[in-house]
Amino acid sequence: ARRPLLASALVAWVLLGAPVLTYLLLGPLPLPAELTTALVLMAAAPPILSSAAIAMLLGLDGALAIVAGLAATVLAPLTVPPLALALLGLDLEISLAVFMGRLAGIVAAAFALALAIRQLAPAGWLQRQQGRIDGFVVVLMLFFGVAIMDGVTARLLAEPGLVLLWTAAAFVANPALQALGMLAFAWLGRRGALTVGLITGNCNMGLLLAALPPGTDFDVLLYFAVAQLPIFMLPAVLLPLYRRLLAGTSAATG
């Protein structure tokens, strides 16, 4: 927070640079319109707030992730609706005041609870509970993942090819966005660039569900559901790679 230019650059990249670049890169590809819409909306969404916990589990910069994630979440109502209309011609049909109110409720409640815990907890208690807190965040992510997958099994049985295509696209889009974020912020050094990549690829599509109009194509919602799979799986799969990259950074620093 003491580096406002860096924080501003991160938020501008996450909310504006990533979705516009995604839209431009997808333009020449012969993808179904629903998939293109879902991919651009995903890129326009702010990072998942649990990315800070994931970053710390991976040995990345949790402070950088939480500052960028919170700022992007607060500002998302100012960027997501106009980008959806400008790039996709999609009217989210939700007023700025309502969208901001929903976000304020989510973020303000979390901040109030965090401040209360910090005031009431004995000295050193939070540090001793770090592992349990990270585990609790993972449990919360699991509850969300189960809920958003509602209807996916039925669609898989009815159209397995479509669901597999959407899933494959999710496993390509997530690391591709991470790679774009790493390249854009390579000047932060390896640990910082990996952190920016993490928050760029792991997007809060659940937040968009509250804003999408009732008649939104189910195929778009289907992508939001299957896109949770790489969010859950890739950090564990890539953990050895993160350790190797960060060990190389530590050795170079030493």
Solvent accessible surface area in square Angstrom, and as a share of the most:
residue,aa,sasa,rsa
1,A,109,0.84
2,R,232,0.85
3,R,149,0.54
4,P,88,0.55
5,L,156,0.78
6,L,18,0.09
7,A,22,0.17
8,S,66,0.43
9,A,39,0.30
10,L,1,0.00
11,V,13,0.08
12,A,49,0.38
13,W,32,0.11
14,V,3,0.02
15,L,3,0.01
16,L,83,0.41
17,G,26,0.25
18,A,1,0.01
19,P,0,0.00
20,V,57,0.32
21,L,59,0.29
22,T,15,0.08
23,Y,79,0.30
24,L,110,0.55
25,L,97,0.48
26,L,20,0.10
27,G,60,0.57
28,P,110,0.69
29,L,93,0.46
30,P,134,0.84
31,L,60,0.30
32,P,51,0.32
33,A,77,0.59
34,E,56,0.25
35,L,1,0.01
36,T,29,0.17
37,T,27,0.16
38,A,0,0.00
39,L,12,0.06
40,V,2,0.01
41,L,2,0.01
42,M,5,0.02
43,A,3,0.02
44,A,3,0.02
45,A,1,0.00
46,P,0,0.00
47,P,0,0.00
48,I,20,0.10
49,L,53,0.26
50,S,21,0.13
51,S,1,0.01
52,A,9,0.07
53,A,9,0.07
54,I,11,0.06
55,A,0,0.00
56,M,92,0.41
57,L,95,0.47
58,L,10,0.05
59,G,37,0.35
60,L,2,0.01
61,D,39,0.20
62,G,8,0.08
63,A,68,0.53
64,L,24,0.12
65,A,1,0.01
66,I,61,0.31
67,V,47,0.27
68,A,0,0.00
69,G,1,0.01
70,L,39,0.19
71,A,33,0.26
72,A,0,0.00
73,T,2,0.01
74,V,66,0.38
75,L,71,0.36
76,A,0,0.00
77,P,1,0.01
78,L,91,0.45
79,T,22,0.13
80,V,1,0.00
81,P,29,0.18
82,P,71,0.44
83,L,21,0.10
84,A,2,0.01
85,L,102,0.51
86,A,84,0.65
87,L,32,0.16
88,L,45,0.22
89,G,59,0.56
90,L,43,0.21
91,D,86,0.45
92,L,4,0.02
93,E,123,0.55
94,I,35,0.18
95,S,61,0.39
96,L,90,0.45
97,A,80,0.62
98,V,71,0.41
99,F,2,0.01
100,M,73,0.32
101,G,43,0.42
102,R,109,0.40
103,L,4,0.02
104,A,56,0.44
105,G,42,0.41
106,I,93,0.47
107,V,13,0.08
108,A,59,0.46
109,A,64,0.49
110,A,58,0.45
111,F,99,0.41
112,A,61,0.48
113,L,114,0.57
114,A,46,0.36
115,L,102,0.51
116,A,44,0.34
117,I,68,0.34
118,R,164,0.60
119,Q,149,0.66
120,L,150,0.74
121,A,23,0.18
122,P,88,0.56
123,A,102,0.79
124,G,33,0.31
125,W,92,0.32
126,L,45,0.23
127,Q,134,0.60
128,R,152,0.55
129,Q,30,0.13
130,Q,96,0.43
131,G,57,0.54
132,R,172,0.63
133,I,76,0.39
134,D,12,0.06
135,G,34,0.33
136,F,123,0.51
137,V,34,0.20
138,V,72,0.41
139,V,69,0.40
140,L,92,0.46
141,M,26,0.12
142,L,101,0.50
143,F,143,0.59
144,F,80,0.33
145,G,8,0.08
146,V,101,0.58
147,A,68,0.53
148,I,24,0.12
149,M,58,0.26
150,D,122,0.63
151,G,34,0.33
152,V,11,0.06
153,T,92,0.53
154,A,68,0.53
155,R,44,0.16
156,L,69,0.34
157,L,142,0.71
158,A,76,0.59
159,E,78,0.35
160,P,69,0.43
161,G,51,0.49
162,L,37,0.19
163,V,7,0.04
164,L,115,0.57
165,L,85,0.42
166,W,3,0.01
167,T,25,0.14
168,A,54,0.42
169,A,18,0.14
170,A,1,0.01
171,F,61,0.26
172,V,101,0.58
173,A,14,0.11
174,N,3,0.02
175,P,49,0.31
176,A,45,0.35
177,L,8,0.04
178,Q,14,0.06
179,A,46,0.36
180,L,42,0.21
181,G,0,0.00
182,M,66,0.29
183,L,136,0.68
184,A,43,0.33
185,F,9,0.04
186,A,61,0.47
187,W,162,0.57
188,L,40,0.20
189,G,37,0.35
190,R,115,0.42
191,R,108,0.39
192,G,11,0.10
193,A,7,0.05
194,L,7,0.04
195,T,0,0.00
196,V,0,0.00
197,G,0,0.00
198,L,2,0.01
199,I,1,0.00
200,T,4,0.02
201,G,0,0.00
202,N,2,0.01
203,C,3,0.02
204,N,31,0.16
205,M,2,0.01
206,G,17,0.17
207,L,14,0.07
208,L,2,0.01
209,L,65,0.33
210,A,46,0.36
211,A,3,0.02
212,L,20,0.10
213,P,18,0.11
214,P,139,0.87
215,G,74,0.72
216,T,23,0.13
217,D,66,0.34
218,F,87,0.36
219,D,21,0.11
220,V,6,0.04
221,L,54,0.27
222,L,1,0.01
223,Y,0,0.00
224,F,0,0.00
225,A,2,0.02
226,V,1,0.01
227,A,2,0.01
228,Q,10,0.04
229,L,59,0.30
230,P,1,0.01
231,I,4,0.02
232,F,69,0.29
233,M,93,0.42
234,L,23,0.11
235,P,19,0.12
236,A,76,0.59
237,V,96,0.55
238,L,48,0.24
239,L,44,0.22
240,P,83,0.52
241,L,84,0.42
242,Y,12,0.04
243,R,153,0.56
244,R,180,0.66
245,L,52,0.26
246,L,21,0.11
247,A,61,0.47
248,G,32,0.31
249,T,37,0.22
250,S,74,0.48
251,A,78,0.61
252,A,88,0.68
253,T,114,0.66
254,G,100,0.96
